[in-house]
């Protein structure tokens, strides 16, 4: 099927071939125009947003209470967590896994699939009851288990499914009473909004503490300028939380789609293609003073970055498990030189190492999540988890390709997609929260 | 509920183990590393202390309490002796690994006895230090392939063979020896026999000179017609082809994680040393300066 770009090229080819262009001396001008047009790319305005209106008044922001501090060293999920995890896993293995390849090819997830994912209730569990949600307790661990389970099906689709929850979680954690009343009801309603947490910027060695996107104070609010990259489903998103530098400090701003100066541009990447990543350009976007989240406090921003990195660790664990589960039967069945390739130590050791490192990734991720939810300092644990999940997640994806030989390189098998998706783990900032 | 922090109830144990590590292990570490094969007599007093603690049910020890199939609980999560032993070992090996291995009455043989001995044997061997002899010159990783034989002769088994890499072989009172009743049957015929030191024919031929853990003695034995009372065969003398090897292997299930715990304790000691070197003193300042020159100013400031 021809897409816009293909059509444009075909037209261009026709125009370029016309004798009249030369007769009228238009070629240099036309070429310059083409150059400018293609440099700025195919930009589109963001979706005219739904109207977010508060239907109730909260006296104070609704926060989920913290869970009781556990007594014992324990690696077992609670019964509730186990039930949620199993539900997410069934959905992931039955629906996400089957849809993964097509979604990757198309560069998007089907609306039906996303609706089904919403029914799992990940977002709703994170919203307090007084705002129409089903949340009774703040559980980072539950969010990690669900993210891990979804990523076992497909990492790109897991991102597409979970992206809006990052925004609802941010509002629950740091929103004031008015922000919560205005935006959260939509997330527990019939048609939750498409939403995205935009932190990353398109430059090498991006550091989320050094943002180029700026927020300058204006009459009644702020003006935002900058570019965000790899924003999930940005073209369809109705609500964004954007990281911008305010008075030299990174802060988070709520931005409704349809605002003047807010445009997106498709940005298909090496992986996570099912999440329809795009650039988000902010050209003098005005937002009211009420858009600032958490009073711009450094602790709020730091926590946002930490929780988002932890989310990516959870995804890495889930997809790495998918790789391992795929590899074991493959190497036991694939025959070369008269015997299963798993009989070769090089192969057996490689698969064992995947198992060992995966366990390490999982335990570090769980420890960080468990400390976060107990209110203990977890900065170090998240840093350790991220380092290991990035390095080993990438290696596991790569080993998956290598152990399948030529099959690992073709799209007929899922490992090449899992490798491309896993490669993102050490690079991504924002997008998700647990 | 998933939680990976050290439970409060174990903090006293960890503190205690840390004190031992500082006062006994670190204090004697270099001394016994240099004087390989000298008996670390300071440990005897420590062992008495630990025995007291173990018998009072206060937990700790080095896995010598083993694991018994009949007492395995498949119910709820329990932070029991496996975890407490692990935590204790991590702390002690922060002190010194060799000295931990040299702790009296904490041998691998003790784990084997605790795991598979019958009631009468448990009573008889109580309070004795037992080493474990499995490896032979011709078999290490493939322990199912051992060649030491045990032949029933009247009321004794007669053992013949060679054993190497027996930790605490010199200092222990007893050695649990793996021998086969019938090589043709395979692993199911492998049994463990408790051999008293000094039994005729049971000869210590060599103590290894090692790269590390030099405070722990590593012995080689020759067995020439060693007569072992048949009551010293640990557990069941029947050759059960179905589950034969399992009993012996269950000992390893318990002790293998403890080897990992040893590595963790030691690694933590290394890391702390490195961090101290980086930040303190002339060496610290020098290494910071070098790091700064090589990697840029961000690292030089001790980031």
Interface residues (C-beta under 8 A of the other chain):
Chain A: X67 X70 X71 X72 X73 X74 X75 X76 X77 X78 X81 X141 X363 X366 X367 X369 X370 X371 X374 X376
Chain B: X1 X2 X3 X4 X5 X6 X7 X8 X9 X77 X78 X79 X83
